[in-house]
């Protein structure tokens, strides 16, 4: 929690060298629906930060 995860790191860890377009955005949106509001912070042009304790 609290650590910035860059989009590139997420993509490579999950899908390897192939970047799946907007797939990350779709999965983040689905996670946001399941987690409390504000649990995932978007850091513009960098990635995402999980804000849960």
N, CA, C and O atoms as a Tripos MOL2 file, in Angstrom:
@<TRIPOS>MOLECULE
protein
  212   211    53     0     0
PROTEIN
NO_CHARGES

@<TRIPOS>ATOM
      1 N           0.8180   -1.2040    0.0000 N.3       1 UNK1
      2 CA          0.0000    0.0000    0.0000 C.3       1 UNK1
      3 C           0.8590    1.2630    0.0000 C.2       1 UNK1
      4 O           1.8870    1.3220    0.6740 O.2       1 UNK1
      5 N           0.4350    2.2590   -0.7510 N.am      2 UNK2
      6 CA          1.1240    3.5310   -0.8130 C.3       2 UNK2
      7 C           2.2350    3.6010   -1.8440 C.2       2 UNK2
      8 O           2.7180    4.6900   -2.1570 O.2       2 UNK2
      9 N           2.6460    2.4680   -2.3740 N.am      3 UNK3
     10 CA          3.7380    2.4470   -3.3540 C.3       3 UNK3
     11 C           3.1830    2.7070   -4.7500 C.2       3 UNK3
     12 O           2.1560    2.1430   -5.1280 O.2       3 UNK3
     13 N           3.8530    3.5480   -5.5050 N.am      4 UNK4
     14 CA          3.4460    3.8410   -6.8740 C.3       4 UNK4
     15 C           3.8020    2.6690   -7.7760 C.2       4 UNK4
     16 O           4.9430    2.2060   -7.7850 O.2       4 UNK4
     17 N           2.8260    2.1950   -8.5290 N.am      5 UNK5
     18 CA          3.0660    1.1510   -9.5220 C.3       5 UNK5
     19 C           2.8970    1.7690  -10.8980 C.2       5 UNK5
     20 O           1.8030    2.1890  -11.2750 O.2       5 UNK5
     21 N           3.9820    1.8180  -11.6330 N.am      6 UNK6
     22 CA          3.9400    2.3910  -12.9790 C.3       6 UNK6
     23 C           3.1540    1.4730  -13.9060 C.2       6 UNK6
     24 O           3.1890    0.2500  -13.7640 O.2       6 UNK6
     25 N           2.4520    2.0690  -14.8460 N.am      7 UNK7
     26 CA          1.6600    1.3050  -15.8130 C.3       7 UNK7
     27 C           2.5180    0.2800  -16.5500 C.2       7 UNK7
     28 O           2.0810   -0.8430  -16.7990 O.2       7 UNK7
     29 N           3.7400    0.6760  -16.8940 N.am      8 UNK8
     30 CA          4.6290   -0.2250  -17.6300 C.3       8 UNK8
     31 C           4.9910   -1.4560  -16.8040 C.2       8 UNK8
     32 O           5.0780   -2.5630  -17.3360 O.2       8 UNK8
     33 N           5.2000   -1.2600  -15.5100 N.am      9 UNK9
     34 CA          5.5510   -2.3680  -14.6180 C.3       9 UNK9
     35 C           4.3710   -3.3230  -14.4860 C.2       9 UNK9
     36 O           4.5470   -4.5400  -14.5360 O.2       9 UNK9
     37 N           3.1690   -2.7750  -14.3170 N.am     10 UNK10
     38 CA          1.9660   -3.6160  -14.2250 C.3      10 UNK10
     39 C           1.8040   -4.4150  -15.5070 C.2      10 UNK10
     40 O           1.5860   -5.6260  -15.4660 O.2      10 UNK10
     41 N           1.9090   -3.7440  -16.6360 N.am     11 UNK11
     42 CA          1.7270   -4.4010  -17.9290 C.3      11 UNK11
     43 C           2.7270   -5.5330  -18.1350 C.2      11 UNK11
     44 O           2.3530   -6.6340  -18.5390 O.2      11 UNK11
     45 N           3.9890   -5.2620  -17.8580 N.am     12 UNK12
     46 CA          5.0250   -6.2800  -18.0690 C.3      12 UNK12
     47 C           4.8540   -7.4570  -17.1080 C.2      12 UNK12
     48 O           5.0630   -8.6060  -17.4970 O.2      12 UNK12
     49 N           4.4760   -7.1830  -15.8610 N.am     13 UNK13
     50 CA          4.3020   -8.2480  -14.8720 C.3      13 UNK13
     51 C           3.1330   -9.1630  -15.2200 C.2      13 UNK13
     52 O           3.1840  -10.3660  -14.9650 O.2      13 UNK13
     53 N           2.0830   -8.5950  -15.7990 N.am     14 UNK14
     54 CA          0.8800   -9.3820  -16.0810 C.3      14 UNK14
     55 C           0.8900   -9.9670  -17.4870 C.2      14 UNK14
     56 O           0.5480  -11.1350  -17.6680 O.2      14 UNK14
     57 N           1.2770   -9.1710  -18.4890 N.am     15 UNK15
     58 CA          1.1580   -9.6020  -19.8790 C.3      15 UNK15
     59 C           2.4920   -9.7800  -20.5980 C.2      15 UNK15
     60 O           2.5090  -10.1120  -21.7830 O.2      15 UNK15
     61 N           3.5990   -9.5680  -19.9120 N.am     16 UNK16
     62 CA          4.9010   -9.7040  -20.5680 C.3      16 UNK16
     63 C           5.1980   -8.5200  -21.4650 C.2      16 UNK16
     64 O           4.8720   -7.3810  -21.1270 O.2      16 UNK16
     65 N           5.8080   -8.7810  -22.5960 N.am     17 UNK17
     66 CA          6.2310   -7.6990  -23.4850 C.3      17 UNK17
     67 C           5.1120   -7.1220  -24.3430 C.2      17 UNK17
     68 O           5.2910   -6.0660  -24.9500 O.2      17 UNK17
     69 N           3.9760   -7.7820  -24.4060 N.am     18 UNK18
     70 CA          2.8580   -7.2790  -25.2110 C.3      18 UNK18
     71 C           2.0010   -6.3380  -24.3770 C.2      18 UNK18
     72 O           1.4610   -6.7350  -23.3440 O.2      18 UNK18
     73 N           1.8770   -5.0960  -24.8200 N.am     19 UNK19
     74 CA          1.0290   -4.1330  -24.1290 C.3      19 UNK19
     75 C          -0.3830   -4.2410  -24.6920 C.2      19 UNK19
     76 O          -0.5810   -4.0570  -25.8930 O.2      19 UNK19
     77 N          -1.3530   -4.5320  -23.8540 N.am     20 UNK20
     78 CA         -2.7080   -4.8150  -24.3180 C.3      20 UNK20
     79 C          -3.6100   -3.5970  -24.5060 C.2      20 UNK20
     80 O          -4.8170   -3.7200  -24.3010 O.2      20 UNK20
     81 N          -3.1040   -2.4560  -24.8770 N.am     21 UNK21
     82 CA         -3.9460   -1.2810  -25.0990 C.3      21 UNK21
     83 C          -4.5400   -0.7570  -23.8040 C.2      21 UNK21
     84 O          -3.8090   -0.4280  -22.8700 O.2      21 UNK21
     85 N          -5.8520   -0.6790  -23.7440 N.am     22 UNK22
     86 CA         -6.5360   -0.1160  -22.5790 C.3      22 UNK22
     87 C          -6.9420   -1.1720  -21.5540 C.2      22 UNK22
     88 O          -7.7580   -0.8980  -20.6740 O.2      22 UNK22
     89 N          -6.3920   -2.3500  -21.6570 N.am     23 UNK23
     90 CA         -6.7490   -3.4250  -20.7390 C.3      23 UNK23
     91 C          -6.4670   -3.0480  -19.2880 C.2      23 UNK23
     92 O          -7.2570   -3.3750  -18.4030 O.2      23 UNK23
     93 N          -5.3650   -2.3710  -19.0340 N.am     24 UNK24
     94 CA         -5.0470   -1.9520  -17.6630 C.3      24 UNK24
     95 C          -6.1460   -1.0410  -17.1370 C.2      24 UNK24
     96 O          -6.5920   -1.2000  -16.0010 O.2      24 UNK24
     97 N          -6.5890   -0.0840  -17.9580 N.am     25 UNK25
     98 CA         -7.6450    0.8450  -17.5440 C.3      25 UNK25
     99 C          -8.9220    0.0960  -17.1720 C.2      25 UNK25
    100 O          -9.5770    0.4240  -16.1820 O.2      25 UNK25
    101 N          -9.2650   -0.8970  -17.9610 N.am     26 UNK26
    102 CA        -10.4810   -1.6740  -17.7120 C.3      26 UNK26
    103 C         -10.3670   -2.4330  -16.3920 C.2      26 UNK26
    104 O         -11.3090   -2.4530  -15.6000 O.2      26 UNK26
    105 N          -9.2200   -3.0540  -16.1570 N.am     27 UNK27
    106 CA         -9.0350   -3.8140  -14.9190 C.3      27 UNK27
    107 C          -8.9960   -2.9020  -13.6930 C.2      27 UNK27
    108 O          -9.5360   -3.2570  -12.6450 O.2      27 UNK27
    109 N          -8.3730   -1.7460  -13.8080 N.am     28 UNK28
    110 CA         -8.3570   -0.7880  -12.6970 C.3      28 UNK28
    111 C          -9.7810   -0.3330  -12.3910 C.2      28 UNK28
    112 O         -10.1550   -0.2220  -11.2230 O.2      28 UNK28
    113 N         -10.5740   -0.0690  -13.4180 N.am     29 UNK29
    114 CA        -11.9680    0.3400  -13.2120 C.3      29 UNK29
    115 C         -12.7480   -0.7490  -12.4810 C.2      29 UNK29
    116 O         -13.5400   -0.4500  -11.5870 O.2      29 UNK29
    117 N         -12.5310   -2.0010  -12.8510 N.am     30 UNK30
    118 CA        -13.2150   -3.1150  -12.1810 C.3      30 UNK30
    119 C         -12.7740   -3.2410  -10.7270 C.2      30 UNK30
    120 O         -13.5940   -3.4990   -9.8460 O.2      30 UNK30
    121 N         -11.4840   -3.0600  -10.4780 N.am     31 UNK31
    122 CA        -10.9950   -3.0980   -9.1000 C.3      31 UNK31
    123 C         -11.6090   -1.9730   -8.2710 C.2      31 UNK31
    124 O         -11.9790   -2.1800   -7.1160 O.2      31 UNK31
    125 N         -11.7150   -0.7860   -8.8590 N.am     32 UNK32
    126 CA        -12.2980    0.3540   -8.1380 C.3      32 UNK32
    127 C         -13.7420    0.0860   -7.7210 C.2      32 UNK32
    128 O         -14.1770    0.5490   -6.6660 O.2      32 UNK32
    129 N         -14.4780   -0.6480   -8.5300 N.am     33 UNK33
    130 CA        -15.8640   -0.9810   -8.1760 C.3      33 UNK33
    131 C         -15.9320   -1.9290   -6.9850 C.2      33 UNK33
    132 O         -16.9160   -1.9210   -6.2450 O.2      33 UNK33
    133 N         -14.9030   -2.7430   -6.7930 N.am     34 UNK34
    134 CA        -14.8930   -3.7390   -5.7210 C.3      34 UNK34
    135 C         -14.2920   -3.2100   -4.4090 C.2      34 UNK34
    136 O         -14.5850   -3.7320   -3.3340 O.2      34 UNK34
    137 N         -13.4560   -2.1790   -4.5050 N.am     35 UNK35
    138 CA        -12.7690   -1.6340   -3.3380 C.3      35 UNK35
    139 C         -13.4820   -0.3820   -2.8370 C.2      35 UNK35
    140 O         -14.2830    0.2080   -3.5630 O.2      35 UNK35
    141 N         -13.1960    0.0290   -1.5920 N.am     36 UNK36
    142 CA        -13.7900    1.2760   -1.0900 C.3      36 UNK36
    143 C         -13.3950    2.4660   -1.9670 C.2      36 UNK36
    144 O         -12.3290    2.4760   -2.5810 O.2      36 UNK36
    145 N         -14.2740    3.4640   -2.0100 N.am     37 UNK37
    146 CA        -14.0140    4.6520   -2.8220 C.3      37 UNK37
    147 C         -12.6970    5.2990   -2.3960 C.2      37 UNK37
    148 O         -12.4310    5.4460   -1.2030 O.2      37 UNK37
    149 N         -11.8850    5.6800   -3.3610 N.am     38 UNK38
    150 CA        -10.6130    6.3340   -3.0930 C.3      38 UNK38
    151 C          -9.4730    5.3860   -2.7700 C.2      38 UNK38
    152 O          -8.3840    5.8360   -2.4150 O.2      38 UNK38
    153 N          -9.6970    4.0830   -2.8860 N.am     39 UNK39
    154 CA         -8.6630    3.1020   -2.5350 C.3      39 UNK39
    155 C          -7.5310    3.0550   -3.5560 C.2      39 UNK39
    156 O          -6.4050    2.6890   -3.2190 O.2      39 UNK39
    157 N          -7.8250    3.4260   -4.8040 N.am     40 UNK40
    158 CA         -6.7980    3.4400   -5.8480 C.3      40 UNK40
    159 C          -6.6650    4.8700   -6.3580 C.2      40 UNK40
    160 O          -7.6260    5.4600   -6.8520 O.2      40 UNK40
    161 N          -5.4710    5.4120   -6.2330 N.am     41 UNK41
    162 CA         -5.1940    6.7690   -6.7050 C.3      41 UNK41
    163 C          -4.5020    6.6940   -8.0620 C.2      41 UNK41
    164 O          -3.5620    5.9200   -8.2450 O.2      41 UNK41
    165 N          -4.9680    7.4980   -9.0060 N.am     42 UNK42
    166 CA         -4.2960    7.6160  -10.2950 C.3      42 UNK42
    167 C          -3.2470    8.7100  -10.1860 C.2      42 UNK42
    168 O          -3.5570    9.8340   -9.7930 O.2      42 UNK42
    169 N          -2.0150    8.3880  -10.5310 N.am     43 UNK43
    170 CA         -0.9420    9.3730  -10.5830 C.3      43 UNK43
    171 C          -0.7400    9.6510  -12.0700 C.2      43 UNK43
    172 O          -0.1880    8.8290  -12.8000 O.2      43 UNK43
    173 N          -1.1930   10.8150  -12.5000 N.am     44 UNK44
    174 CA         -1.2460   11.1530  -13.9190 C.3      44 UNK44
    175 C           0.1020   10.9230  -14.6040 C.2      44 UNK44
    176 O           1.1530   11.3420  -14.1170 O.2      44 UNK44
    177 N           0.0340   10.2470  -15.7450 N.am     45 UNK45
    178 CA          1.1850    9.9240  -16.6050 C.3      45 UNK45
    179 C           2.2080    8.9910  -15.9620 C.2      45 UNK45
    180 O           3.2760    8.7650  -16.5310 O.2      45 UNK45
    181 N           1.9010    8.4500  -14.7910 N.am     46 UNK46
    182 CA          2.8500    7.5490  -14.1370 C.3      46 UNK46
    183 C           2.2520    6.1770  -13.8720 C.2      46 UNK46
    184 O           2.7650    5.1690  -14.3560 O.2      46 UNK46
    185 N           1.1680    6.1360  -13.1020 N.am     47 UNK47
    186 CA          0.5990    4.8340  -12.7590 C.3      47 UNK47
    187 C          -0.4650    4.9540  -11.6910 C.2      47 UNK47
    188 O          -1.2850    5.8710  -11.7050 O.2      47 UNK47
    189 N          -0.4370    4.0000  -10.7540 N.am     48 UNK48
    190 CA         -1.4810    3.9180   -9.7380 C.3      48 UNK48
    191 C          -0.8640    3.6690   -8.3750 C.2      48 UNK48
    192 O           0.2310    3.1190   -8.2580 O.2      48 UNK48
    193 N          -1.6030    4.0920   -7.3330 N.am     49 UNK49
    194 CA         -1.1680    3.8820   -5.9570 C.3      49 UNK49
    195 C          -2.3560    3.3370   -5.1710 C.2      49 UNK49
    196 O          -3.4510    3.8970   -5.2230 O.2      49 UNK49
    197 N          -2.1360    2.2430   -4.4420 N.am     50 UNK50
    198 CA         -3.1610    1.6550   -3.5890 C.3      50 UNK50
    199 C          -3.0920    2.3450   -2.2370 C.2      50 UNK50
    200 O          -2.0290    2.3960   -1.6190 O.2      50 UNK50
    201 N          -4.2190    2.8780   -1.7730 N.am     51 UNK51
    202 CA         -4.2310    3.6710   -0.5460 C.3      51 UNK51
    203 C          -4.8730    2.9560    0.6340 C.2      51 UNK51
    204 O          -5.1540    3.5860    1.6540 O.2      51 UNK51
    205 N          -5.1060    1.6740    0.5180 N.am     52 UNK52
    206 CA         -5.6600    0.9170    1.6410 C.3      52 UNK52
    207 C          -4.5860    0.6910    2.7010 C.2      52 UNK52
    208 O          -3.4040    0.5790    2.3740 O.2      52 UNK52
    209 N          -5.0000    0.6210    3.9950 N.am     53 UNK53
    210 CA         -4.0130    0.3690    5.0630 C.3      53 UNK53
    211 C          -3.4480   -1.0360    5.0110 C.2      53 UNK53
    212 O          -2.6110   -1.3950    5.8400 O.2      53 UNK53
@<TRIPOS>BOND
     1     1     2 1
     2     2     3 1
     3     3     4 2
     4     3     5 am
     5     5     6 1
     6     6     7 1
     7     7     8 2
     8     7     9 am
     9     9    10 1
    10    10    11 1
    11    11    12 2
    12    11    13 am
    13    13    14 1
    14    14    15 1
    15    15    16 2
    16    15    17 am
    17    17    18 1
    18    18    19 1
    19    19    20 2
    20    19    21 am
    21    21    22 1
    22    22    23 1
    23    23    24 2
    24    23    25 am
    25    25    26 1
    26    26    27 1
    27    27    28 2
    28    27    29 am
    29    29    30 1
    30    30    31 1
    31    31    32 2
    32    31    33 am
    33    33    34 1
    34    34    35 1
    35    35    36 2
    36    35    37 am
    37    37    38 1
    38    38    39 1
    39    39    40 2
    40    39    41 am
    41    41    42 1
    42    42    43 1
    43    43    44 2
    44    43    45 am
    45    45    46 1
    46    46    47 1
    47    47    48 2
    48    47    49 am
    49    49    50 1
    50    50    51 1
    51    51    52 2
    52    51    53 am
    53    53    54 1
    54    54    55 1
    55    55    56 2
    56    55    57 am
    57    57    58 1
    58    58    59 1
    59    59    60 2
    60    59    61 am
    61    61    62 1
    62    62    63 1
    63    63    64 2
    64    63    65 am
    65    65    66 1
    66    66    67 1
    67    67    68 2
    68    67    69 am
    69    69    70 1
    70    70    71 1
    71    71    72 2
    72    71    73 am
    73    73    74 1
    74    74    75 1
    75    75    76 2
    76    75    77 am
    77    77    78 1
    78    78    79 1
    79    79    80 2
    80    79    81 am
    81    81    82 1
    82    82    83 1
    83    83    84 2
    84    83    85 am
    85    85    86 1
    86    86    87 1
    87    87    88 2
    88    87    89 am
    89    89    90 1
    90    90    91 1
    91    91    92 2
    92    91    93 am
    93    93    94 1
    94    94    95 1
    95    95    96 2
    96    95    97 am
    97    97    98 1
    98    98    99 1
    99    99   100 2
   100    99   101 am
   101   101   102 1
   102   102   103 1
   103   103   104 2
   104   103   105 am
   105   105   106 1
   106   106   107 1
   107   107   108 2
   108   107   109 am
   109   109   110 1
   110   110   111 1
   111   111   112 2
   112   111   113 am
   113   113   114 1
   114   114   115 1
   115   115   116 2
   116   115   117 am
   117   117   118 1
   118   118   119 1
   119   119   120 2
   120   119   121 am
   121   121   122 1
   122   122   123 1
   123   123   124 2
   124   123   125 am
   125   125   126 1
   126   126   127 1
   127   127   128 2
   128   127   129 am
   129   129   130 1
   130   130   131 1
   131   131   132 2
   132   131   133 am
   133   133   134 1
   134   134   135 1
   135   135   136 2
   136   135   137 am
   137   137   138 1
   138   138   139 1
   139   139   140 2
   140   139   141 am
   141   141   142 1
   142   142   143 1
   143   143   144 2
   144   143   145 am
   145   145   146 1
   146   146   147 1
   147   147   148 2
   148   147   149 am
   149   149   150 1
   150   150   151 1
   151   151   152 2
   152   151   153 am
   153   153   154 1
   154   154   155 1
   155   155   156 2
   156   155   157 am
   157   157   158 1
   158   158   159 1
   159   159   160 2
   160   159   161 am
   161   161   162 1
   162   162   163 1
   163   163   164 2
   164   163   165 am
   165   165   166 1
   166   166   167 1
   167   167   168 2
   168   167   169 am
   169   169   170 1
   170   170   171 1
   171   171   172 2
   172   171   173 am
   173   173   174 1
   174   174   175 1
   175   175   176 2
   176   175   177 am
   177   177   178 1
   178   178   179 1
   179   179   180 2
   180   179   181 am
   181   181   182 1
   182   182   183 1
   183   183   184 2
   184   183   185 am
   185   185   186 1
   186   186   187 1
   187   187   188 2
   188   187   189 am
   189   189   190 1
   190   190   191 1
   191   191   192 2
   192   191   193 am
   193   193   194 1
   194   194   195 1
   195   195   196 2
   196   195   197 am
   197   197   198 1
   198   198   199 1
   199   199   200 2
   200   199   201 am
   201   201   202 1
   202   202   203 1
   203   203   204 2
   204   203   205 am
   205   205   206 1
   206   206   207 1
   207   207   208 2
   208   207   209 am
   209   209   210 1
   210   210   211 1
   211   211   212 2
@<TRIPOS>SUBSTRUCTURE
     1 UNK1         2 RESIDUE 1 A UNK
     2 UNK2         6 RESIDUE 1 A UNK
     3 UNK3        10 RESIDUE 1 A UNK
     4 UNK4        14 RESIDUE 1 A UNK
     5 UNK5        18 RESIDUE 1 A UNK
     6 UNK6        22 RESIDUE 1 A UNK
     7 UNK7        26 RESIDUE 1 A UNK
     8 UNK8        30 RESIDUE 1 A UNK
     9 UNK9        34 RESIDUE 1 A UNK
    10 UNK10       38 RESIDUE 1 A UNK
    11 UNK11       42 RESIDUE 1 A UNK
    12 UNK12       46 RESIDUE 1 A UNK
    13 UNK13       50 RESIDUE 1 A UNK
    14 UNK14       54 RESIDUE 1 A UNK
    15 UNK15       58 RESIDUE 1 A UNK
    16 UNK16       62 RESIDUE 1 A UNK
    17 UNK17       66 RESIDUE 1 A UNK
    18 UNK18       70 RESIDUE 1 A UNK
    19 UNK19       74 RESIDUE 1 A UNK
    20 UNK20       78 RESIDUE 1 A UNK
    21 UNK21       82 RESIDUE 1 A UNK
    22 UNK22       86 RESIDUE 1 A UNK
    23 UNK23       90 RESIDUE 1 A UNK
    24 UNK24       94 RESIDUE 1 A UNK
    25 UNK25       98 RESIDUE 1 A UNK
    26 UNK26      102 RESIDUE 1 A UNK
    27 UNK27      106 RESIDUE 1 A UNK
    28 UNK28      110 RESIDUE 1 A UNK
    29 UNK29      114 RESIDUE 1 A UNK
    30 UNK30      118 RESIDUE 1 A UNK
    31 UNK31      122 RESIDUE 1 A UNK
    32 UNK32      126 RESIDUE 1 A UNK
    33 UNK33      130 RESIDUE 1 A UNK
    34 UNK34      134 RESIDUE 1 A UNK
    35 UNK35      138 RESIDUE 1 A UNK
    36 UNK36      142 RESIDUE 1 A UNK
    37 UNK37      146 RESIDUE 1 A UNK
    38 UNK38      150 RESIDUE 1 A UNK
    39 UNK39      154 RESIDUE 1 A UNK
    40 UNK40      158 RESIDUE 1 A UNK
    41 UNK41      162 RESIDUE 1 A UNK
    42 UNK42      166 RESIDUE 1 A UNK
    43 UNK43      170 RESIDUE 1 A UNK
    44 UNK44      174 RESIDUE 1 A UNK
    45 UNK45      178 RESIDUE 1 A UNK
    46 UNK46      182 RESIDUE 1 A UNK
    47 UNK47      186 RESIDUE 1 A UNK
    48 UNK48      190 RESIDUE 1 A UNK
    49 UNK49      194 RESIDUE 1 A UNK
    50 UNK50      198 RESIDUE 1 A UNK
    51 UNK51      202 RESIDUE 1 A UNK
    52 UNK52      206 RESIDUE 1 A UNK
    53 UNK53      210 RESIDUE 1 A UNK
